[in-house]
């Protein structure tokens, strides 16, 4: 596909006045200045990498959060873990996210994170992945509010007011132990600057059913900002989440995969502005753009393997997609991506 057209399409898609003019923050309140409602990109391990985050920021994400990073791995000088702490200028405002239960490891990781100058540091207390929970991190902390609060206190001392500290939680470990309000209040008392609440329990994983009332209860109980997360797929569901919970902002995860344009769409909807969805030809150009970024930032072999799932997300929903989906999972070069993009662009 024509490189010149590629750049023109990207510029045209991004041509929205002041869609994301906040380049960085000095205080968490900056996200909400002048009545602003932030629409953020959620951290997604193995999916929301640097290339994808930069593109989402181009398309209007208010801020983004890096991939889940093991504090223990960073503390042991694991190269792959520390690479997840890197923050590029095109991603700002961006928070780096740590997980773990070892306070000493978290303190070391936080100190190392500061070297990369993130906009804020986020502690994951909601990931339901067995590997994360077995380490005592993620959703496992929902069972131990005291430990979670002690972690926040310890990390606030490390950060020493250089950057804000935020936490991402779920509403509880299971339906019999929904404790988001108490848990979030303990984090606030310990010094957390903002809380993101995913409206599911750990046991729900990603199954349907968002508990809007519990997010609302957290919002009403706290003085610090609350971001709502879970099943936001378009402008209408974003507004519904805000109306039902009274949250200060929203965070979008899986719905952004293959659809980084969603931030522009949601912001337009919330402002009552007209939004024209991109054509498949324009989506195809962004797919190539993302693939090029991934190849630039990563080992080419690994990048090509990861591009496969992203390509499949981009083409999702087109008629007779089975053939093209099969081609996605056999990508071995940038030319393969361009061939898929060409076919996709003709499927209007």
C-alpha positions as CSV (number, residue, x, y, z in Angstrom):
1,X,0.0,0.0,0.0
2,X,1.2,3.5,-0.8
3,X,3.3,5.0,2.0
4,X,2.3,8.6,1.2
5,X,-1.4,7.6,1.4
6,X,-0.6,5.8,4.7
7,X,0.7,9.0,6.3
8,X,-2.2,11.0,4.9
9,X,-4.8,8.6,6.2
10,X,-3.1,8.6,9.7
11,X,-3.0,12.4,9.7
12,X,-6.7,12.7,8.6
13,X,-7.8,10.2,11.2
14,X,-6.0,12.2,13.9
15,X,-7.3,15.5,12.7
16,X,-9.3,16.4,15.8
17,X,-8.9,19.7,17.7
18,X,-7.3,19.3,21.1
19,X,-8.2,15.6,21.3
20,X,-5.4,15.0,23.7
21,X,-3.4,18.1,24.5
22,X,-2.3,17.0,28.0
23,X,1.3,16.0,27.4
24,X,2.0,15.1,31.1
25,X,0.9,15.7,34.6
26,X,2.5,17.0,37.8
27,X,-0.6,16.1,39.9
28,X,-3.3,13.5,39.4
29,X,-5.8,16.4,39.5
30,X,-4.4,17.5,36.1
31,X,-6.4,14.7,34.5
32,X,-9.7,16.3,35.6
33,X,-8.9,19.9,35.1
34,X,-11.7,22.1,33.7
35,X,-14.3,19.3,34.1
36,X,-12.3,16.9,31.9
37,X,-13.5,13.3,31.9
38,X,-10.4,11.1,31.1
39,X,-10.8,8.2,28.8
40,X,-7.8,6.0,29.4
41,X,-6.2,2.9,27.9
42,X,-6.1,0.0,30.4
43,X,-3.0,-2.1,31.0
44,X,-3.1,-5.4,29.0
45,X,-0.2,-7.7,29.4
46,X,1.0,-9.0,26.0
47,X,-1.4,-6.8,24.1
48,X,-1.0,-3.1,25.0
49,X,2.7,-2.7,24.2
50,X,4.6,0.4,23.4
51,X,3.5,0.5,19.8
52,X,-0.1,0.1,20.6
53,X,0.0,2.6,23.5
54,X,1.5,5.2,21.3
55,X,-1.2,4.7,18.6
56,X,-4.0,4.9,21.2
57,X,-2.5,8.1,22.5
58,X,-2.5,9.5,19.0
59,X,-6.2,8.6,18.8
60,X,-7.1,10.5,21.9
61,X,-6.5,8.3,25.0
62,X,-6.2,10.6,27.9
63,X,-3.5,8.5,29.5
64,X,-2.3,5.0,29.3
65,X,-0.8,2.4,31.7
66,X,2.0,0.1,30.8
67,X,2.0,-3.7,30.7
68,X,1.9,-5.6,34.0
69,X,5.5,-5.7,35.3
70,X,6.8,-8.1,38.0
71,X,8.4,-6.2,40.9
72,X,10.3,-9.3,41.8
73,X,11.6,-9.6,38.3
74,X,12.8,-6.0,38.3
75,X,14.4,-6.4,41.7
76,X,16.3,-9.4,40.4
77,X,17.6,-7.4,37.4
78,X,15.6,-9.4,34.9
79,X,16.1,-7.5,31.6
80,X,12.7,-8.3,30.1
81,X,10.9,-7.1,33.3
82,X,12.8,-3.9,33.4
83,X,12.1,-3.2,29.7
84,X,8.5,-2.9,30.7
85,X,9.3,0.2,32.7
86,X,10.4,2.2,29.7
87,X,8.2,5.2,28.9
88,X,8.5,6.9,25.5
89,X,7.6,10.6,24.9
90,X,4.7,9.6,22.6
91,X,3.0,7.6,25.4
92,X,2.7,10.4,27.9
93,X,0.9,10.8,30.2
94,X,1.7,7.2,31.1
95,X,1.9,5.2,34.3
96,X,4.0,2.1,34.8
97,X,2.3,-0.8,36.5
98,X,3.9,-3.1,39.1
99,X,2.6,-6.3,40.7
100,X,3.8,-8.4,43.6
101,X,3.5,-8.9,47.3
102,X,7.1,-8.6,48.4
103,X,7.3,-5.1,49.8
104,X,11.1,-4.9,49.5
105,X,10.9,-6.0,45.8
106,X,8.2,-3.5,45.1
107,X,10.3,-0.7,46.7
108,X,13.3,-1.6,44.5
109,X,11.1,-1.8,41.4
110,X,9.6,1.6,42.2
111,X,13.0,3.2,42.6
112,X,14.0,1.7,39.2
113,X,10.8,2.9,37.6
114,X,11.5,6.4,38.6
115,X,14.6,6.4,36.4
116,X,12.3,6.2,33.4
117,X,10.2,9.2,34.5
118,X,6.7,7.8,34.4
119,X,3.8,10.1,34.9
120,X,2.6,8.0,37.8
121,X,3.1,4.5,39.3
122,X,0.2,2.1,39.4
123,X,0.0,-1.0,41.6
124,X,-2.1,-3.9,40.2
125,X,-4.4,-5.3,42.9
126,X,-7.0,-6.8,40.5
127,X,-5.3,-9.1,38.0
128,X,-7.1,-12.5,38.1
129,X,-4.4,-14.5,36.3
130,X,-3.3,-17.6,38.3
131,X,0.4,-16.8,37.8
132,X,0.0,-13.4,39.3
133,X,-2.2,-14.5,42.2
134,X,0.2,-17.4,43.1
135,X,2.8,-14.7,43.7
136,X,0.6,-13.0,46.2
137,X,0.0,-10.1,43.8
138,X,-3.0,-8.9,41.7
139,X,-6.4,-10.1,43.0
140,X,-4.7,-12.0,45.9
141,X,-4.3,-8.7,47.7
142,X,-8.1,-8.2,47.8
143,X,-8.1,-10.8,50.5
144,X,-5.5,-8.8,52.5
145,X,-6.5,-5.1,52.8
146,X,-3.9,-4.5,55.5
147,X,-1.1,-5.8,53.3
148,X,-2.3,-3.8,50.4
149,X,-2.4,-0.6,52.5
150,X,1.1,-1.3,53.9
151,X,2.3,-1.6,50.3
152,X,0.9,1.8,49.4
153,X,2.4,3.4,52.5
154,X,5.8,1.9,51.7
155,X,5.8,3.0,48.0
156,X,4.6,6.5,48.8
157,X,7.8,6.9,50.9
158,X,9.9,5.7,48.0
159,X,8.2,8.0,45.5
160,X,8.5,10.9,48.0
161,X,5.8,13.0,46.2
162,X,7.8,12.9,42.9
163,X,4.9,11.2,41.1
164,X,1.4,10.1,42.1
165,X,0.6,6.5,43.2
166,X,-2.5,4.8,41.9
167,X,-4.1,1.4,42.3
168,X,-6.2,-0.8,40.1
169,X,-8.6,-3.2,41.9
170,X,-11.6,-5.4,41.4
171,X,-14.8,-5.3,43.4
172,X,-13.8,-8.4,45.4
173,X,-12.3,-11.9,45.2
174,X,-15.6,-13.6,44.7
175,X,-19.3,-12.9,45.1
176,X,-19.2,-13.8,48.7
177,X,-16.4,-11.4,49.5
178,X,-17.2,-8.1,47.7
179,X,-15.1,-5.6,49.7
180,X,-14.2,-2.9,47.2
181,X,-15.5,0.0,49.4
182,X,-13.5,-1.0,52.5
183,X,-10.5,-2.0,50.4
184,X,-10.4,1.3,48.5
185,X,-10.9,3.3,51.7
186,X,-7.9,1.6,53.2
187,X,-5.8,2.4,50.1
188,X,-7.0,6.0,50.2
189,X,-6.0,6.3,53.9
190,X,-2.6,4.8,53.1
191,X,-2.0,7.6,50.5
192,X,-3.2,6.4,47.1
193,X,-3.9,9.3,44.8
194,X,-6.5,7.6,42.5
195,X,-8.3,4.2,42.3
196,X,-9.4,2.4,39.2
197,X,-12.2,-0.1,39.8
198,X,-12.9,-3.0,37.4
199,X,-16.5,-3.9,38.1
200,X,-16.0,-7.7,38.3
201,X,-14.8,-10.1,41.0
202,X,-11.6,-12.1,40.5
203,X,-13.7,-15.3,40.0
204,X,-15.6,-13.7,37.2
205,X,-12.4,-13.2,35.2
206,X,-13.9,-11.5,32.1
207,X,-17.3,-13.1,32.0
208,X,-20.3,-10.8,31.5
209,X,-21.8,-8.9,34.3
210,X,-20.5,-5.5,35.6
211,X,-21.4,-4.5,39.1
212,X,-22.1,-0.8,38.5
213,X,-23.5,-0.3,42.0
214,X,-20.2,-1.3,43.7
215,X,-18.2,1.1,41.5
216,X,-20.7,3.8,42.5
217,X,-20.3,2.9,46.2
218,X,-16.6,3.2,45.9
219,X,-16.9,6.6,44.2
220,X,-19.2,7.9,46.9
221,X,-17.0,6.6,49.7
222,X,-13.7,8.2,48.5
223,X,-12.4,11.7,48.2
224,X,-9.7,10.8,45.6
225,X,-10.7,10.3,41.9
226,X,-12.2,7.0,40.8
227,X,-11.9,5.5,37.3
228,X,-14.4,3.0,36.2
229,X,-13.4,0.0,34.1
230,X,-15.2,-3.0,32.5
231,X,-17.1,-3.7,29.3
232,X,-16.9,-0.2,27.8
233,X,-17.2,-0.8,24.0
234,X,-18.3,2.5,22.5
235,X,-19.6,5.9,23.3
236,X,-23.0,4.7,24.5
237,X,-21.6,2.2,27.0
238,X,-19.0,4.8,28.2
239,X,-21.8,7.2,29.0
240,X,-23.9,4.5,30.6
241,X,-20.9,3.6,32.9
242,X,-20.4,7.3,33.9
243,X,-24.1,7.8,34.5
244,X,-24.5,4.6,36.6
245,X,-21.4,5.0,38.7
246,X,-20.7,8.8,38.8
247,X,-17.0,7.9,38.2
248,X,-14.5,10.6,37.4
249,X,-13.3,8.9,34.3
250,X,-13.3,5.6,32.4
251,X,-10.7,3.1,31.3
252,X,-11.0,1.0,28.2
253,X,-9.3,-2.4,27.7
254,X,-10.2,-5.2,25.3
255,X,-12.5,-3.0,23.1
256,X,-9.5,-1.0,22.0
257,X,-7.7,-4.0,20.5
258,X,-7.9,-3.6,16.8
259,X,-9.8,-0.4,17.4
260,X,-7.6,2.3,18.8
261,X,-10.1,4.8,17.3
262,X,-12.4,4.1,20.2
263,X,-10.9,6.9,22.3
264,X,-11.8,9.5,19.6
265,X,-15.2,7.9,19.3
266,X,-16.0,8.0,23.0
267,X,-14.8,11.5,23.5
268,X,-16.9,12.7,20.6
269,X,-20.0,10.9,22.0
270,X,-19.5,12.4,25.5
271,X,-19.3,15.9,24.1
272,X,-22.3,15.3,21.8
273,X,-20.1,15.8,18.7
274,X,-20.4,13.9,15.4
275,X,-18.1,11.0,14.9
276,X,-17.4,9.3,11.5
277,X,-16.1,5.8,11.9
278,X,-13.0,5.0,9.9
279,X,-13.3,3.0,6.7
280,X,-11.7,-0.4,6.4
281,X,-9.1,1.2,4.1
282,X,-8.1,3.6,6.9
283,X,-8.0,0.8,9.5
284,X,-5.8,-1.2,7.1
285,X,-3.3,1.7,7.0
286,X,-3.2,1.8,10.8
287,X,-2.6,-1.9,11.0
288,X,0.5,-1.4,8.8
289,X,1.5,1.6,10.9
290,X,1.3,-0.5,14.1
291,X,3.2,-3.4,12.6
292,X,6.0,-1.1,11.5
293,X,6.2,0.3,15.1
294,X,6.3,-3.2,16.6
295,X,9.1,-4.3,14.2
296,X,11.0,-1.1,15.2
297,X,10.7,-1.6,18.9
298,X,11.0,-5.4,19.3
299,X,12.9,-8.3,18.2
300,X,11.6,-8.9,14.6
301,X,10.7,-12.6,15.2
302,X,8.7,-11.9,18.4
303,X,7.1,-8.8,16.8
304,X,5.8,-10.8,13.9
305,X,4.4,-13.5,16.1
306,X,2.6,-10.8,18.2
307,X,1.4,-8.9,15.1
308,X,-0.7,-11.9,14.1
309,X,-3.3,-11.5,16.9
310,X,-3.4,-7.7,16.4
311,X,-4.1,-8.2,12.7
312,X,-6.9,-10.6,13.6
313,X,-8.4,-8.0,15.9
314,X,-8.4,-5.4,13.2
315,X,-10.3,-7.5,10.7
316,X,-12.8,-8.7,13.2
317,X,-16.4,-8.3,12.0
318,X,-15.9,-8.2,8.3
319,X,-17.8,-10.7,6.1
320,X,-16.2,-14.0,5.3
321,X,-13.3,-13.3,7.6
322,X,-12.2,-16.9,8.1
323,X,-9.9,-16.9,5.1
324,X,-8.2,-13.6,6.0
325,X,-8.0,-14.6,9.7
326,X,-6.1,-17.7,8.7
327,X,-3.7,-15.5,6.8
328,X,-3.3,-13.4,9.9
329,X,-2.1,-16.4,11.9
330,X,0.5,-17.2,9.3
331,X,2.2,-13.7,9.2
332,X,5.9,-14.1,8.7
333,X,6.9,-10.7,7.3
334,X,5.8,-7.1,6.9
335,X,4.8,-7.9,3.4
336,X,2.4,-10.5,4.7
337,X,0.8,-7.7,6.8
338,X,0.6,-5.4,3.8
339,X,-1.1,-8.2,1.8
340,X,-3.7,-8.7,4.5
341,X,-4.2,-4.9,4.8
342,X,-4.8,-4.6,1.1
343,X,-7.5,-7.4,1.1
344,X,-9.0,-5.8,4.2
345,X,-9.1,-2.4,2.6
346,X,-11.2,-3.7,-0.3
347,X,-13.8,-5.2,2.1
348,X,-15.9,-2.1,2.7
